[in-house]
């Protein structure tokens, strides 16, 4: 028999989790004969009030697969924000404007976009055991910067920062290529592989998933800096 249940702390844990994922307060659920167990595979969700018409979507309350993102999907979603922010920051600017400091001593938009892509490229390629997109796909040659192919931007002096001169198309093209590599890499990982320790020398030991979170965090921060710099330039 199905009963209407309010979403309360008295519900079994798996049912509460499923209800939270559905975004509703009332569920229709099959209760066992003695009333002590809720059959998770029979949970049905309703957007209406208790005792209302059941028009919800049936789903597995244990996996919540219809509504729940996997850890890999969360990571891919996080990484996808970076090229979107960078594209908006460089849009409509020429290479001279992109290489202009918004204020004295600040990093340029070109440097921030390039460094964002370089860091993600180097770290993800290391995790994946592959050559960096920067060299394997010819981006180093296309940019033609006055640095060696291993340069990523760390510890650069002010003159080196302004030495990163590139078009918006080059900057977004390289970042898009790196983002595609990252997405493909994450899509091929299982949840067990995300939990695998890849650097036991850290405290605590760094897992593959933890490293990817750090890479995404670094990229989003630099992308945000580029967006802020663009706002300053636009106010000039």
N, C-alpha and C positions, 0 to 999 in steps of 0.2 A: 504493500500500500504506500502511496506517496502522501507526504504531509508537508504543509507550509511551515518553514522554520525561520524565525528571526535570526539574523547574524549576531550571535552573542558569544561570550566567553565560555558558555556551557557547551557549545558545540564541539565535536571532535576536532582535533588540530588540523587534520587534512581538509576537513570541510570548511573551516575558517579560512585557511589559505586559499582554497578554491574560490570562496566567496569574495575575498579581497581582490583576487585577480580578475574576477568578473565585474567588479565595480558596482555590485548590487548589495542590498541589505536583506533580501529575502530569497530563499532558495526552496526548490521542491526536491525532496530527497526520500529515498526508500529506506525505511527503518526495518531492522530485523524483528523477528517475532517477539523477542523479550524487550525490545525498545532500547537496548544498550549499544547497538552498533549501527553506524550509518554506512550503507554500501556506497563506497566512493565511486564505483563505476556506474552508479545509477543517479548521480547528482545531476539535476537540471536547474538552470538558473532562470529567474524571472525578474524582469525590470519593474513589474507591478507591485502592488501592496500585497500583504499576506491575504490569502484566500482569493486573490484576483486570478484572472485568466493566465495560464502558463504559456507564455510566448517566448521563453528563453531558448538559448542554444545549449544543446547537450554537449558535455565535454568530460574528459577524464580528470577527476579532481586530484589524482596523484601526480600526473604529469602536467596538467593544465595546458596541454600542448597547443590548443587553439589560441590562447591568450599570452602565454609565457614566452619571453625571449630566452634563448640559450645564452650562456656566457660568451660564446663566439659572436653571436649576433649583437650583443651589447658592445663588444669591442669594435666590431665593424662599424656600428652606428657612431661610436665616439670618434673613430678615425675619419669618418666621412665628413665630420664638421670642419676639419682643418682646411681642405681645398676650397670649400665653399667660402670660408672667411677670407682666405688669402685672395681668391678670385675677386671678391668685392673690394679688397684693399688696393689691388693693382689696376682695377678696371679704369680705362680711360687715361692712364698716365703713360707718358713716354719714358724712355730709358733714363733721360736726364732727371726728370722729376722723381723717378723711383730711386735714384741714387743720391737724392738730396736729403740731408739730415732735417728732420722736422724742427728740431731745436739743437743748439750746439751740444755736441757730445753724445747725442742719441744715435741709435742704430737707424740705418735707412730701411725703407720698405723693401728694397731689392735684397739687401743683406738678410733681413728677417725671413723673407720668403725662401731665399736660397738655403739659408741655414736650417730652416724648418724641414725642408725636403732632404737635405744632406744628413741630418741627424736620424730621421726616420729610415732613410735608405740604408745607412751604415748599420744601425742596430738591428733592424728586421732582417737584413741580409745575413748578418752574423748569426742570428737565431736560426735562420733557414739554411745556413751553410752554402750560400750562393754569392757570386760576385755582385758587387753593387751595381744598381741600374745606372749610376753615374758614369761608369766606365763600360759596362757590358752593352749598353744601348746607345753609346755615343754621345751622351749629354755633355760630358767633360769637353769634348772637342767642339761641340756646338756652342757652348758658352764662351769658350776662348778666354777664360779668366787668367790673370797673371799669377796663378798658384799651381802647385802640383796637384795631381789627381786625388791625393789623400786628404787634402785640406777640407775641413768642415766648418771652420769659423771660430773655434774656441781659442781664446787668448789673442785674437787679432788686435793689432794696434789701429788707431783711428784711420790712418791712410789705407790700410788693407780693407777696412770696412767699406770705404767709399770706392774701393777698387772693384767691388762687385757691381758691375754695370751690365744690365740685361733687359730685354724687352719683357713686357707683361706676358707675351705668348710663350717665351722661353721659360719663364718662371713657373707659370701655371702648367705648361706642358710637362716639365720635369716632375713637378709635384703630383700631377695626375698619374704619371707612369709609376712613381713610387707608391702611390695610394693603391693602384691596381695590384702591384706586387704584394703589398701588405694584405689586401682583402683576400687574394688567392691563398696566401699563406695561412691566414686565420681560418678560412673556410675548410682547409685540409686538416685542422687540428681537432682532436677529440678532447673531451673535458679532462680525461686523465693526462693527456699531454700538456694541457694548460697548467695542471697541478705539478708537473715535473720540475724538480729543482735543476736550474741551469747554472747557478753560481752559488756553490756551497760556501764560498769564502766570505759572503756577506752575513751580517747579523741583523735580522734573521736571514737564513738562506733565501735567495731570490728564485722564485718560480718563473716558468715561461709566461704564465698569465700575468704575474706581477710585473715582469719586465715590459710586457706589452702595455699595461696600464700606465707605467712610467713614461713610455715613449709617447703614448697618446696625450698624456698630461703635458709633457714638454712641448709637443706640437701645438696644442690648443693655446698654451700660454704665449708662445711666440706669434701665433696667428692673431691673438688678441692684441699684442703689442703692435703688429702691423696695422690692424684696424684703427688703433688709437693714433698711430702716426699719421694715417691717412686723414683722420679727422682734423688733426692740427694743420696739415698741409692745405686742406680744403678751406680752412678759416683764414688763410693768408690773403 
